[in-house]
């Protein structure tokens, strides 16, 4: 009996060390692995291991992307329309995307998108894949989002990143609208940045809104995996 208690104590200590150490590198992949390991001790159902093998390359390791992901992203043409979140992440996104044309501005509202889309279309700069990061700076509504999606058109794949705006009333309402649009339109894909980032305060600068260097890496990993899955060449 005493021997069994010693074994249980040793296993518990190892689990704490393993989990604590893994969380030093808080990537989505590591979080899944830690959840799986901890569930072995709690008796809860386990989370599946990552669905892809991270590429053994500088880009693969940095952004937790597979060889297939990186190859697909390198062949995509993407137009970005965004606010300050996209301003901060543009450099990382360009590192993995074959062609990334960006129109991003600090403080931009969702309502600014129609004029930008018109300009991009007039200049033949609207790629088949459109990445949108709008909704951070104020509330929007169904009509505005539907109008933007219809203006871009069904021949484009639209990737809309949802918002992380702690303490702002419009965070949840905007995210619900984006999620609803992704269910309504076959060519609209939700990038669930809020879900991935919600428990990772250390990914952000002091305002808990704008990603720091680590957060920019994780943002690119999150966006990249969705683009690789649904992007159109």
Secondary structure per residue as TSV (DSSP state, phi and psi in degrees):
chain	resnum	aa	ss	phi	psi
A	1	X	-	360.0	-46.2
A	2	X	H	-63.9	-40.1
A	3	X	H	-60.5	-39.6
A	4	X	H	-66.3	-39.0
A	5	X	H	-63.6	-39.0
A	6	X	H	-63.1	-42.5
A	7	X	H	-62.8	-45.4
A	8	X	H	-62.0	-41.0
A	9	X	H	-62.5	-42.4
A	10	X	H	-65.2	-42.2
A	11	X	H	-64.7	-40.8
A	12	X	H	-63.2	-42.1
A	13	X	H	-63.7	-42.0
A	14	X	H	-62.3	-40.4
A	15	X	H	-62.5	-42.2
A	16	X	H	-62.6	-44.8
A	17	X	H	-64.2	-43.9
A	18	X	H	-63.3	-48.3
A	19	X	H	-66.6	-44.6
A	20	X	H	-61.6	-41.6
A	21	X	H	-67.2	-39.6
A	22	X	H	-64.5	-35.3
A	23	X	T	-71.7	-8.1
A	24	X	T	-65.4	-27.7
A	25	X	S	-114.1	84.7
A	26	X	-	-83.8	59.0
A	27	X	-	-82.6	157.3
A	28	X	H	-55.5	-38.0
A	29	X	H	-63.8	-47.3
A	30	X	H	-63.4	-39.7
A	31	X	H	-58.5	-40.0
A	32	X	H	-65.7	-41.8
A	33	X	H	-64.6	-41.1
A	34	X	H	-65.0	-41.3
A	35	X	H	-60.4	-43.3
A	36	X	H	-60.5	-46.0
A	37	X	H	-65.4	-45.3
A	38	X	H	-65.7	-32.3
A	39	X	H	-67.6	-22.2
A	40	X	H	-63.2	-27.3
A	41	X	H	-93.1	-24.9
A	42	X	H	-91.9	-17.4
A	43	X	-	86.0	1.9
A	44	X	-	-77.5	162.9
A	45	X	-	-64.3	144.2
A	46	X	-	-86.1	150.6
A	47	X	-	-86.8	139.4
A	48	X	-	-65.8	150.7
A	49	X	-	-66.7	163.1
A	50	X	-	-50.8	142.2
A	51	X	S	-80.8	-3.6
A	52	X	S	-138.6	156.3
A	53	X	-	-92.4	122.4
A	54	X	B	-66.3	134.2
A	55	X	-	-64.7	141.3
A	56	X	S	-86.1	66.8
A	57	X	S	-147.7	168.0
A	58	X	H	-59.8	-47.1
A	59	X	H	-67.7	-42.3
A	60	X	H	-60.9	-45.8
A	61	X	H	-68.2	-39.0
A	62	X	H	-67.2	-42.9
A	63	X	H	-107.3	7.0
A	64	X	T	54.1	47.0
A	65	X	-	-115.5	148.2
A	66	X	B	-80.7	168.9
A	67	X	H	-59.9	-40.8
A	68	X	H	-64.9	-43.7
A	69	X	H	-56.0	-50.6
A	70	X	H	-62.6	-39.8
A	71	X	H	-65.3	-42.5
A	72	X	H	-65.0	-47.3
A	73	X	H	-62.1	-35.8
A	74	X	H	-65.3	-21.9
A	75	X	T	-99.3	3.0
A	76	X	-	-94.0	146.0
A	77	X	E	-107.2	125.7
A	78	X	E	-131.7	136.1
A	79	X	E	-106.7	129.8
A	80	X	E	-108.1	132.3
A	81	X	E	-125.9	116.8
A	82	X	E	-159.5	-172.5
A	83	X	S	-112.6	-151.1
A	84	X	H	-64.9	-25.1
A	85	X	H	-65.0	-41.7
A	86	X	H	-72.4	-32.4
A	87	X	H	-57.4	-44.1
A	88	X	H	-73.7	-26.6
A	89	X	H	-102.7	-0.6
A	90	X	H	-57.8	-44.7
A	91	X	H	-59.3	-43.7
A	92	X	H	-67.9	-41.5
A	93	X	H	-62.4	-40.1
A	94	X	H	-65.4	-24.4
A	95	X	H	-68.5	-26.1
A	96	X	H	-112.2	-16.7
A	97	X	-	-95.0	139.2
A	98	X	S	-63.3	-42.6
A	99	X	E	-146.0	120.0
A	100	X	E	-131.9	108.8
A	101	X	E	-98.6	124.4
A	102	X	E	-118.0	136.5
A	103	X	E	-129.8	91.7
A	104	X	E	-131.1	146.4
A	105	X	-	-150.3	138.9
A	106	X	T	-62.9	134.4
A	107	X	T	82.5	5.8
A	108	X	-	-68.9	138.9
A	109	X	-	-96.4	161.5
A	110	X	G	-59.8	-35.7
A	111	X	G	-64.1	-13.6
A	112	X	G	-79.9	-15.2
A	113	X	H	-62.2	-43.5
A	114	X	H	-55.5	-42.9
A	115	X	H	-65.8	-37.2
A	116	X	H	-67.2	-43.1
A	117	X	H	-62.4	-42.7
A	118	X	H	-58.3	-45.2
A	119	X	H	-64.3	-43.5
A	120	X	H	-63.1	-41.3
A	121	X	H	-65.8	-43.0
A	122	X	H	-60.8	-34.1
A	123	X	T	-93.4	7.6
A	124	X	T	53.4	43.9
A	125	X	-	-115.2	9.8
A	126	X	-	-92.3	106.2
A	127	X	-	-72.5	170.7
A	128	X	S	-64.7	-25.1
A	129	X	E	-113.7	124.8
A	130	X	E	-119.5	119.6
A	131	X	E	-100.9	122.0
A	132	X	E	-116.2	128.9
A	133	X	E	-128.8	81.9
A	134	X	-	-134.3	147.6
A	135	X	-	127.2	-2.3
A	136	X	S	-73.6	-35.1
A	137	X	S	-100.3	6.2
A	138	X	S	165.1	168.6
A	139	X	-	-72.8	157.1
A	140	X	-	-133.3	-169.1
A	141	X	-	-146.5	170.1
A	142	X	H	-59.6	-43.5
A	143	X	H	-60.3	-42.4
A	144	X	H	-65.1	-45.5
A	145	X	H	-65.9	-43.9
A	146	X	H	-60.4	-40.5
A	147	X	H	-62.8	-42.3
A	148	X	H	-64.1	-44.5
A	149	X	H	-64.1	-44.0
A	150	X	H	-68.2	-34.6
A	151	X	H	-66.9	-41.2
A	152	X	H	-64.1	-44.1
A	153	X	-	101.7	156.8
A	154	X	T	-74.1	-10.7
A	155	X	T	-87.8	7.0
A	156	X	S	-119.6	143.7
A	157	X	E	-89.3	128.6
A	158	X	E	-112.1	127.2
A	159	X	E	-116.9	109.4
A	160	X	E	-108.4	118.1
A	161	X	E	-83.0	126.5
A	162	X	-	-77.3	176.1
A	163	X	-	-106.3	146.6
A	164	X	-	-121.1	103.3
A	165	X	-	-134.6	77.2
A	166	X	T	-54.2	130.7
A	167	X	T	84.8	-1.9
A	168	X	-	-102.6	134.2
A	169	X	T	-62.8	-28.0
A	170	X	H	-82.2	-7.4
A	171	X	H	-56.0	-56.7
A	172	X	H	-69.8	-39.1
A	173	X	H	-67.3	-42.3
A	174	X	H	-63.0	-42.4
A	175	X	H	-66.0	-34.2
A	176	X	H	-65.7	-39.2
A	177	X	H	-64.9	-41.2
A	178	X	H	-66.4	-42.9
A	179	X	H	-63.8	-39.6
A	180	X	H	-64.4	-41.6
A	181	X	H	-63.0	-38.7
A	182	X	H	-65.4	-30.5
A	183	X	H	-79.8	-30.2
A	184	X	H	-79.0	-38.2
A	185	X	-	-111.6	130.0
A	186	X	T	-66.5	-25.0
A	187	X	T	-98.4	10.6
A	188	X	E	-110.0	129.5
A	189	X	E	-123.9	127.3
A	190	X	E	-79.6	130.1
A	191	X	E	-105.8	107.0
A	192	X	-	-86.9	71.7
A	193	X	H	-64.7	-36.8
A	194	X	H	-61.1	-44.9
A	195	X	H	-63.4	-45.0
A	196	X	H	-66.3	-37.2
A	197	X	H	-96.5	-10.2
A	198	X	T	-59.1	-32.2
A	199	X	T	-102.4	18.5
A	200	X	-	-126.5	69.3
A	201	X	G	-58.1	-28.7
A	202	X	G	-76.0	1.6
A	203	X	G	-86.7	-2.6
A	204	X	B	-127.1	157.0
A	205	X	-	-74.6	-172.4
A	206	X	T	-59.0	-27.6
A	207	X	T	-77.7	-5.3
A	208	X	S	60.3	23.3
A	209	X	S	-125.4	-51.5
A	210	X	S	-89.4	129.7
A	211	X	B	-66.8	143.9
A	212	X	-	-87.8	-165.9
A	213	X	H	-58.3	-43.1
A	214	X	H	-66.0	-43.3
A	215	X	H	-63.9	-36.8
A	216	X	H	-63.2	-37.6
A	217	X	H	-65.0	-45.1
A	218	X	H	-69.2	-35.9
A	219	X	H	-60.3	-46.6
A	220	X	H	-64.0	-39.0
A	221	X	H	-60.7	-45.2
A	222	X	H	-65.0	-49.7
A	223	X	H	-63.2	-43.4
A	224	X	H	-60.1	-40.7
A	225	X	H	-66.2	-36.6
A	226	X	H	-73.2	-41.9
A	227	X	H	-61.6	-41.4
A	228	X	H	-63.7	-32.7
A	229	X	H	-79.0	-39.6
A	230	X	H	-117.5	-2.9
A	231	X	-	-64.6	151.3
A	232	X	-	-112.1	128.0
A	233	X	-	-79.2	360.0
